[in-house]
Amino acid sequence: IETPDYVEYMIMPRIAALSEVQWVKPEKKNYEAFLTRLPGLLNLYGKLGYNYATHVFDVQAKMIPNFETNSLDVELSTIDNAPVYYTLDGTVPTVSSTKYDGKFSIRENTEIKAMAIREGGNTSKVLSEKINASKASYKPVTLLTTPDPNYRYTGEGMLVDGLFGNSTNYKTGKWMGFKGENIVAIIDMLEPTEISTAQIRNCVVTGDWIFDASEIVLESSDNDSVFTVVNSQKLLDANTTHWSDITTHTLSFDPVTARYFRLTVKPTVMPAWHP
């Protein structure tokens, strides 16, 4: 870290959070309560001229599939309950945009942009999320494989929420992680539905022992009991050195109509070149 200003930026308000953890008794620790007190401390930082990080004032989004309404529920918030304005067409919000006043739902391809606009015109960073809806989006999904507890996040709904992981940072909450076994998921389309493609996206960071799939298999069923193979694809990783990327694998086939679809993703065996 090259300058004192940058040191301040990197440690504030992190140092306040560390102090909270160190000084507060375990039974009284409450992250939400800490957040309600934080704005007052940040105001003090400002009066003292400190160069502190302001990302805590950015808009936070909670997006969870609702299997009852077959939609994506969206909740927006800020640490200080500042007015939030949002758009659903990808344009940057202004005070003339829709003002957030409670949870809303999305069912189609959408680009959400949201921004807090505080008194005096001070604005937060623009939050941007693209929703990539498909026929399977927001449909009930049953995960037959247990995710790694450190990378489960909001659970099986992540597989059909229309939100893509857009970086190889696998700790953002956008990627669900599994260890050493086939990933098996069954999607209930709720009614006979015709499909002709199926797609998965994987986060690969071989240096952290995170590999691509070795095979994907799609099956269909009308009764959630007897499944028939629709299509499959074996995947070959020809790399002999470490690499990281987001891979997209698509199965294309003649149209198939069914209510249930079972997707199996098989893991890659550790390659011989990997230390």
Buried (B, 14 or more C-beta within 10 A) or exposed (E): EEEEEEEBBEBBBEEBBEEBEEEEEEEEEEEEEBBEEBBEBBEEBEEEEBBBBBEBBBBBBEBBBEBEEBBBBBEBBBBBEBBBBBBBEEEEBEEEBEEBEEEBEBBEEBBBBBBBBEEEEEBBEBBEBBBBBBEBBBBBBEBEBEBEEEBBBEEBBBBBBBBBBEEBEBEEEBBBBBEEEBBBBBBBBEEEBEBEEBEBBBBBBBEEEBBBBBBBBBBBBEEEEEBEEBBBBEBEBEEEEEEBEBEEBEBEEEEBEBBBBBBBBBBBEEEEEEE
